[in-house]
Amino acid sequence: MNKVTAADVREYLLNLQGREITLNELRKEFRITPEDESWDAIRNVVYQLAKGKNRLIKPAGYRDGVYKVIKQVKPISVFGEKRERKPPFELSFPRDFENGMEFPFAENVVVRGGDAVLIAGFSNFGKTTIAMNFAGENIEKAPVLLGNEYSKDGEPTPRFLSRLDSMDWVEWANADGQDKFLLKPVYDDWAEHVEPDRINIIDWVNIDSSQLHKISSIMEEIKTAVGNGVAIIVIQKSETSETGRGGQFTKDFSDCELLIDKHTEFESRITIGKVKEYTGRVVGRSWAYEIHQGVKIQRVREVVKCHTCHGFKFIKGKGRCDTCDAIGWLDK
């Protein structure tokens, strides 16, 4: 007859940290039959392992006899160890094609390895333009491109190839004619295909409208997979929303949030929604710009909400706002 001790069970469970286990699974693992003394005793063993400050398991809470194996965590010594202070990740932001200057907010945004830059944009107003300019400005770091904006059925999309041709100021290939970037035909399960320690641009993360809350866990998985690299994640955004599709969940794991909206019929506007680390005030500030040939960012300037209509474009009882010409915004 098999007699199982608490030490036996503990040793086994240490290999299952974070998982769920049932009494019957333990009985099967240790080959305990109803005739064995341990058939009922195993319940007491599990009870003992679920007690005290150093407990190894806890009841899962939804069914009797189901337990969660607790992950064992050791405290981290901060000042007791010598550690190298890593500098910020050198991520170049898109530039104004006319003057060669990065977006003015770039100098005040600190990006670290493992960060996620979220681009949440209104349809057809330049999400991919910003993403492609990130790729172009960081081409020497061999960025990784994933998503349906770049490939389909194992081939580059015609629009992607056209954008590459229009961005003729970027050397996309090396002297041997080989790509300086990595194009991967990945349209879901992005975290499984992210290249660690590199810039990974995912354009775009599409989620069913009934599953929008999952964007938080998707971004968490991507950030974990990217290691000391940076993830640039593109999602859709409605015209009137102050967040991307998924609402507050989109902010949970973003370290720098760029919101792209329609400014005028022919211009876009980028607003800083969230920044975890910065050296100057950037959150809430906005810049308008033009896009030429689908890729060239030009005439970048800071804008503020109109002080007359407060961004509503119209004044109650008076009609359209003449101060801002019913745009809702003014150049600062």
C-alpha positions in Angstrom: 0.0 0.0 0.0 1.3 3.5 -0.9 1.9 5.9 1.9 2.4 9.5 0.8 4.0 12.1 3.1 3.7 15.8 3.1 7.3 16.1 1.9 6.5 13.9 -1.1 3.6 16.1 -2.1 5.5 19.3 -1.5 8.3 18.2 -3.8 5.9 17.3 -6.5 3.9 20.5 -6.2 7.0 22.7 -6.4 7.2 21.7 -10.1 3.6 22.9 -10.7 3.8 26.5 -9.4 1.1 28.7 -10.8 -1.1 25.8 -11.9 -4.2 24.1 -10.5 -4.3 20.6 -9.1 -7.1 18.4 -7.7 -7.0 15.7 -5.0 -7.8 13.1 -7.6 -4.9 14.2 -9.8 -2.6 13.8 -6.8 -4.0 10.4 -6.0 -3.4 9.4 -9.6 0.2 10.8 -9.6 1.1 8.9 -6.5 -0.9 5.8 -7.5 -3.1 5.8 -4.5 -6.1 3.5 -4.7 -9.2 3.5 -2.5 -7.8 0.7 -0.5 -4.7 2.7 0.5 -4.3 4.4 3.8 -3.4 7.6 1.9 -6.7 7.8 0.0 -8.3 9.9 2.7 -5.0 11.0 4.3 -4.0 12.9 1.2 -6.7 15.4 2.0 -5.1 16.1 5.4 -1.7 16.5 3.7 -3.1 19.1 1.3 -4.8 20.8 4.2 -1.5 21.2 6.0 0.2 22.5 2.9 -2.5 25.2 2.6 -1.9 26.5 6.2 0.4 29.1 7.6 2.6 31.9 6.2 4.6 29.5 4.1 1.7 27.8 2.5 2.3 26.1 -0.8 -1.3 25.9 -2.1 -4.6 27.5 -1.6 -8.2 26.5 -2.5 -9.1 27.6 -6.1 -12.4 28.8 -4.7 -14.9 27.5 -7.2 -15.0 23.8 -6.5 -14.1 21.6 -3.5 -10.9 19.6 -4.0 -9.4 22.0 -6.5 -6.2 23.9 -5.4 -4.0 26.6 -6.9 -0.2 26.0 -6.4 1.2 29.3 -5.2 4.3 30.6 -7.0 7.2 30.8 -4.6 8.7 34.3 -4.5 11.9 35.4 -2.9 12.5 39.0 -1.8 14.8 41.1 -4.0 17.7 42.8 -2.4 18.0 46.3 -3.9 21.0 47.9 -2.3 22.7 44.6 -1.3 23.7 43.9 -4.9 25.8 45.9 -7.3 23.8 46.6 -10.4 24.6 48.4 -13.6 22.2 51.3 -14.2 21.0 50.8 -17.8 20.5 54.0 -19.9 17.2 54.7 -21.7 16.5 52.8 -24.9 17.6 55.0 -27.9 14.3 55.1 -29.8 14.2 57.8 -32.5 10.7 59.3 -33.0 9.3 60.4 -36.4 10.6 63.7 -37.8 9.2 66.6 -39.7 10.3 66.0 -43.3 10.8 69.7 -44.0 13.2 70.6 -41.1 14.5 67.1 -40.0 13.4 67.7 -36.4 11.8 65.0 -34.3 8.3 65.6 -32.9 9.0 68.3 -30.2 7.7 66.0 -27.4 10.4 63.4 -28.2 13.1 65.1 -26.2 11.0 64.9 -23.0 9.8 61.2 -23.4 12.0 58.6 -21.7 11.7 55.1 -23.2 13.2 52.1 -21.5 13.9 48.6 -22.6 10.7 46.6 -22.2 8.4 49.6 -22.8 5.3 49.6 -25.1 4.6 52.7 -27.2 0.9 52.6 -28.1 -0.4 54.3 -31.3 -4.2 54.6 -31.1 -5.5 56.3 -34.1 -8.7 57.4 -35.9 -9.0 55.4 -39.2 -7.3 56.9 -42.3 -5.5 59.7 -40.4 -2.0 58.3 -40.3 -1.5 55.5 -37.7 0.6 53.5 -40.2 2.4 56.7 -41.2 3.6 57.2 -37.7 4.5 53.4 -37.3 6.4 53.4 -40.6 8.3 56.5 -39.7 9.3 54.8 -36.4 10.6 52.0 -38.6 12.5 54.3 -40.9 14.1 56.4 -38.1 15.3 53.2 -36.4 16.2 51.2 -39.4 19.8 50.6 -38.2 18.4 48.8 -35.2 16.8 46.2 -37.5 13.1 46.7 -36.5 10.6 43.8 -36.8 7.4 44.5 -38.6 4.3 42.4 -37.9 0.6 42.8 -38.8 -1.8 43.0 -41.7 -0.6 46.5 -42.8 2.7 45.0 -44.0 2.0 41.6 -45.4 -0.8 39.3 -46.5 -0.7 35.6 -47.6 3.0 35.5 -47.0 3.8 38.5 -49.3 4.4 42.2 -48.7 1.2 44.2 -49.4 1.2 46.5 -52.4 0.5 49.5 -50.1 3.5 48.6 -47.9 5.8 48.4 -50.9 4.5 51.7 -52.1 5.2 53.3 -48.7 8.8 52.0 -48.8 9.3 53.5 -52.2 7.9 56.9 -51.1 10.2 56.9 -48.0 13.2 57.2 -50.3 15.2 59.0 -47.7 15.5 55.7 -45.8 18.0 52.9 -46.8 15.7 49.9 -46.3 18.3 47.4 -47.6 22.0 46.9 -47.0 24.8 46.9 -49.6 24.0 43.3 -50.5 20.4 44.2 -51.2 19.1 42.4 -48.1 16.4 43.8 -45.9 17.6 45.8 -42.9 14.3 45.0 -41.2 12.5 41.7 -40.5 9.0 41.3 -41.9 7.0 38.5 -40.3 3.6 37.4 -41.6 1.9 37.5 -38.2 -1.7 38.6 -37.7 -2.6 37.3 -34.2 -0.8 35.7 -31.2 1.7 38.4 -31.6 3.6 37.8 -28.3 4.5 34.3 -29.6 6.3 35.8 -32.6 7.9 39.0 -31.1 11.7 39.1 -31.5 13.2 39.8 -28.0 15.5 42.8 -27.5 14.5 44.5 -30.7 12.0 47.1 -31.8 8.8 45.3 -32.7 6.2 47.2 -34.6 2.7 45.6 -34.7 0.3 47.2 -37.1 -2.3 46.6 -36.1 -3.8 44.6 -33.2 -7.4 43.8 -34.2 -9.7 42.5 -31.5 -13.4 41.5 -31.8 -15.7 44.1 -30.3 -16.9 41.7 -27.6 -13.3 41.0 -26.5 -11.9 44.5 -26.2 -11.0 44.0 -22.6 -8.4 41.5 -23.7 -6.1 44.3 -25.1 -4.6 44.7 -21.6 -3.5 41.1 -21.3 -2.3 41.1 -25.0 -0.1 44.1 -24.4 1.2 42.6 -21.2 2.2 39.4 -23.0 3.9 41.4 -25.8 5.8 43.5 -23.3 7.0 40.4 -21.5 8.1 38.8 -24.8 10.0 41.9 -26.1 12.6 41.7 -23.3 14.9 44.7 -23.4 13.5 45.8 -26.7 10.5 48.1 -27.4 7.1 47.2 -28.7 5.2 49.8 -30.8 1.6 48.7 -30.9 -1.0 50.1 -33.2 -4.8 50.0 -32.5 -7.9 51.7 -33.8 -9.6 54.6 -32.1 -12.9 56.3 -32.7 -13.0 60.0 -33.5 -14.6 61.2 -30.3 -12.7 58.9 -27.9 -9.8 59.8 -25.7 -8.5 56.2 -25.7 -8.0 53.5 -28.3 -10.5 50.6 -28.8 -10.6 48.9 -25.4 -10.9 52.1 -23.3 -9.0 52.3 -20.1 -7.7 48.7 -20.7 -5.4 50.2 -23.5 -3.6 52.4 -20.9 -2.8 49.6 -18.4 0.4 48.4 -20.1 1.3 51.4 -22.3 4.3 53.4 -21.3 3.9 56.1 -24.0 0.5 56.6 -25.5 0.1 58.5 -28.8 -3.5 59.4 -29.8 -4.0 60.3 -33.5 -7.1 62.2 -34.6 -8.4 64.2 -37.5 -7.4 67.8 -37.2 -8.8 69.1 -40.5 -9.9 67.3 -43.7 -6.2 67.2 -44.7 -4.3 67.2 -41.5 -3.8 64.9 -38.5 -3.2 65.7 -34.8 -1.2 63.7 -32.3 -1.9 64.0 -28.6 0.2 62.6 -25.8 -2.3 60.6 -23.7 0.1 58.9 -21.2 3.8 58.8 -20.5 5.3 56.9 -17.6 8.6 58.6 -17.6 9.4 62.1 -18.8 11.7 65.1 -18.3 9.2 67.8 -19.2 5.5 68.3 -19.4 4.1 66.4 -22.4 0.9 64.7 -21.3 -2.2 66.3 -22.8 -0.3 68.4 -25.3 -1.1 68.2 -29.0 0.7 68.7 -32.4 -1.0 69.1 -35.8 0.8 68.1 -39.0 0.3 67.3 -42.7 1.0 64.0 -44.4 2.3 64.0 -48.0 2.6 61.0 -50.2 1.2 58.9 -47.4 4.5 58.9 -45.4 6.0 62.4 -45.2 5.2 64.3 -42.0 5.4 68.0 -42.6 4.5 71.4 -40.9 4.5 70.0 -37.4 3.3 72.6 -34.9 1.8 72.6 -31.4 -1.9 73.3 -31.2 -4.3 74.1 -28.3 -8.1 74.0 -28.0 -9.8 77.2 -29.2 -10.3 79.5 -26.2 -13.6 80.7 -27.7 -15.5 77.5 -28.5 -13.3 75.3 -26.2 -12.8 72.7 -28.9 -16.5 72.3 -29.8 -16.2 74.2 -33.1 -19.6 75.8 -32.6 -20.9 78.4 -30.1 -24.4 77.9 -28.7 -26.8 80.3 -30.2 -24.2 81.8 -32.5 -23.2 79.0 -34.9 -19.8 78.1 -36.1 -16.8 79.5 -34.3 -15.0 82.2 -36.3 -12.0 82.3 -34.0 -10.8 78.8 -35.1 -12.8 78.6 -38.3 -14.8 75.7 -36.8 -11.7 73.5 -36.4 -11.8 73.6 -32.6 -8.1 74.2 -32.3 -5.6 77.0 -32.8 -1.9 77.0 -33.5 -0.1 77.8 -30.2 
